[in-house]
């Protein structure tokens, strides 16, 4: 086996020299090589954002998928709230229907109560009238007997019969609460009597009832008809009752 020459082996590691121009300077990068390096660097830089963009795109895609699934499961967006609102509306409608039913029942009961009250008042009024008529029927019978007696026996004793019938009639009215207003000789009261004339009389206090032309009637505090009277003038001033002075 041949041993390589030492000079040839060493010479391979030495720079090749040009005998005519001297040693060859170290090779400088060519413009084309620099451009290639720049393109390689830009490609490397662009790979990182691309990776990030891909990750963000995948995240956005997952979010969109979840949103679509949510829309499919709940097309209105807020299913729970809608359910609660529908339950509240149903409950409110039920309460409104219940109150409406109560109102209708109460209105019907009030109409029934008002009708019954009106009927009861009418019945009470009819019963009161019936009672008065029943108390006057005997008086009518007495009048008929008195007229029959006068026709058969003449006018003798007619006055006594008429007076008896009159007394019986007044008693019947008094039993039903009728009071007779007959203020002769009393102080004139404009609430119960009506003065139709004046009479000069200095012997009695001023505004004293002299005569009663027509008696009056009242029931309780209500005057059914005032009495028609004449009143005196020219007499001394009437003294005011002590109770009236105390009230003043």
C-alpha positions in Angstrom: 0.0 0.0 0.0 1.4 3.4 -1.0 1.8 6.0 1.6 0.5 9.4 0.6 2.9 12.1 0.2 3.1 14.4 3.2 3.3 17.5 1.2 0.2 16.6 -0.8 -1.8 15.9 2.4 -0.7 19.2 4.0 -1.2 21.1 0.9 -4.8 20.2 0.7 -5.5 22.2 3.9 -3.7 25.2 2.7 -5.3 27.9 0.7 -4.7 27.6 -3.0 -2.5 30.3 -4.2 -2.4 31.9 -7.5 1.2 32.0 -8.6 0.7 35.0 -10.6 -1.5 37.2 -8.4 -0.7 36.1 -4.8 -2.9 34.6 -2.2 -6.6 34.5 -2.8 -8.5 36.7 -0.4 -11.2 35.1 1.7 -14.5 34.8 -0.3 -17.0 37.4 0.6 -20.8 36.7 0.5 -22.3 37.5 -2.8 -25.3 39.7 -3.2 -27.4 36.7 -4.3 -26.4 34.8 -1.2 -27.3 37.7 1.1 -30.7 37.9 -0.4 -31.2 34.2 0.1 -30.2 34.5 3.7 -32.7 37.4 4.2 -35.5 35.3 2.6 -34.6 32.4 4.9 -34.7 34.7 7.9 -38.1 36.2 6.9 -39.5 32.7 6.3 -38.4 31.7 9.8 -39.9 34.8 11.3 -43.2 34.3 9.5 -43.6 30.8 10.7 -44.0 31.8 14.4 -47.0 34.2 13.8 -48.5 31.6 11.5 -48.3 29.1 14.3 -49.9 31.6 16.7 -52.6 32.5 14.2 -53.4 28.8 13.7 -53.8 28.4 17.5 -56.0 31.4 17.8 -58.0 30.3 14.8 -58.5 26.9 16.4 -59.7 28.6 19.6 -62.1 30.8 17.7 -63.4 27.9 15.9 -64.1 26.0 19.1 -65.9 29.1 20.6 -68.0 29.4 17.4 -68.9 25.7 17.6 -70.0 26.1 21.3 -72.0 29.2 20.4 -73.7 27.3 17.5 -74.4 24.4 19.9 -75.8 26.8 22.5 -78.1 28.4 19.8 -79.3 25.0 18.7 -80.0 23.9 22.3 -81.5 27.4 23.2 -82.5 29.3 20.1 -83.9 32.2 22.2 -80.6 32.8 24.1 -82.0 32.8 27.6 -84.1 29.6 28.1 -84.1 29.7 31.9 -85.2 33.3 32.0 -87.9 32.7 29.4 -89.2 29.8 31.4 -89.3 31.8 34.6 -91.0 34.7 32.9 -93.6 32.3 31.4 -94.2 30.8 34.8 -94.7 34.3 36.4 -97.1 35.3 33.6 -99.1 32.1 34.1 -99.2 32.7 37.8 -100.3 36.3 37.3 -103.0 35.2 34.9 -104.3 32.6 37.4 -104.4 35.2 40.2 -106.2 37.7 37.9 -108.8 35.0 37.0 -109.2 34.2 40.7 -109.8 37.8 41.7 -112.1 38.3 38.8 -114.2 35.3 40.0 -114.3 36.8 43.5 -115.4 40.2 42.1 -118.1 38.6 40.1 -119.3 36.6 43.1 -119.2 39.7 45.4 -121.1 41.8 42.9 -123.8 39.1 42.6 -124.0 38.9 46.4 -124.3 42.7 46.7 -127.1 42.8 44.1 -128.9 40.0 46.0 -128.4 41.9 49.3 -129.6 45.2 47.8 -132.7 43.5 46.2 -133.6 41.7 49.5 -133.1 44.9 51.5 -135.4 46.8 49.1 -138.0 44.1 49.3 -137.8 44.0 53.1 -138.3 47.8 53.3 -141.2 47.6 51.0 -142.7 44.8 53.1 -142.1 46.8 56.3 -143.8 49.8 54.8 -146.7 47.7 53.7 -147.0 46.1 57.1 -146.9 49.6 58.8 -149.7 50.8 56.4 -151.7 47.6 57.1 -151.4 48.2 60.8 -152.7 51.7 60.5 -155.5 50.6 58.3 -156.4 47.9 60.7 -156.6 50.4 63.6 -158.8 52.7 61.5 -161.3 50.0 60.4 -163.2 50.1 63.8 -163.4 53.9 63.5 -165.1 53.6 60.1 -167.5 51.1 61.6 -168.4 53.6 64.3 -169.0 56.3 61.7 -171.3 54.0 59.8 -173.2 53.1 62.9 -173.5 56.8 63.9 -174.9 57.7 60.5 -177.4 54.8 60.6 -178.6 55.9 64.0 -179.1 59.5 62.9 -181.1 58.3 59.9 -183.4 56.1 62.0 -183.7 58.2 65.1 -183.1 61.8 63.9 -180.3 64.1 65.0 -180.9 63.5 68.6 -177.8 62.1 70.2 -175.8 62.5 67.0 -173.3 64.8 68.6 -172.4 62.4 71.3 -171.8 59.6 68.8 -169.6 61.8 66.5 -167.5 62.8 69.6 -167.0 59.2 70.6 -165.9 58.3 67.1 -163.5 61.2 67.0 -162.0 60.2 70.3 -161.6 56.6 69.0 -159.9 57.8 65.8 -157.4 60.1 67.7 -156.5 57.2 70.1 -155.8 54.9 67.1 -153.5 57.5 65.6 -151.7 58.1 68.9 -151.1 54.4 69.3 -149.2 54.5 65.9 -147.0 57.4 67.1 -149.0 60.4 65.8 -148.8 63.5 68.1 -151.3 66.4 67.9 -150.0 69.9 67.7 -152.4 72.2 69.6 -150.3 75.1 71.0 -153.2 77.4 72.2 -151.9 79.7 75.0 -148.3 78.6 74.4 -145.3 80.5 73.0 -145.3 80.6 69.2 -142.9 78.0 67.7 -142.3 78.6 64.0 -141.1 75.0 63.6 -144.5 73.5 64.5 -146.9 76.3 63.8 -147.7 78.7 61.0 -149.0 82.2 61.9 -151.9 83.3 59.7 -152.9 86.4 61.6 -151.9 88.7 64.5 -154.1 89.8 67.4 -153.4 92.9 69.6 -153.4 91.7 73.2 -151.4 93.4 75.9 -152.5 91.1 78.7 -150.3 88.2 77.5 -146.6 88.1 76.5 -145.8 89.0 72.9 -146.0 86.2 70.3 -148.4 84.0 72.2 -150.7 81.7 70.3 -154.2 83.1 70.6 -156.3 80.7 68.6 -155.8 77.5 66.6 -157.6 77.4 63.4 -156.2 74.0 62.4 -154.4 71.5 64.5 -151.1 70.1 63.4 -149.7 66.6 63.5 -146.2 65.1 63.8 -144.5 61.7 64.3 -141.4 61.8 66.4 -139.4 64.9 65.4 -140.9 65.1 61.9 -143.8 67.6 61.5 -146.4 66.0 59.2 -148.4 69.2 59.1 -147.9 72.5 61.0 -150.7 74.0 63.0 -152.4 77.2 61.7 -152.6 79.8 64.5 -153.1 83.5 65.3 -150.3 85.2 67.4 -150.7 88.1 69.9 -148.7 91.4 69.7 -148.4 94.5 71.9 -147.8 92.6 75.1 -144.7 92.5 77.3 -141.6 90.8 76.0 -141.6 87.1 76.7 -138.9 85.9 79.1 -136.3 83.7 77.7 -136.2 80.2 79.4 -133.2 79.7 81.6 -132.1 76.6 79.7 -132.0 78.7 76.5 -129.8 81.3 78.2 -127.4 78.6 79.5 -127.1 77.2 75.9 -126.2 80.7 74.6 
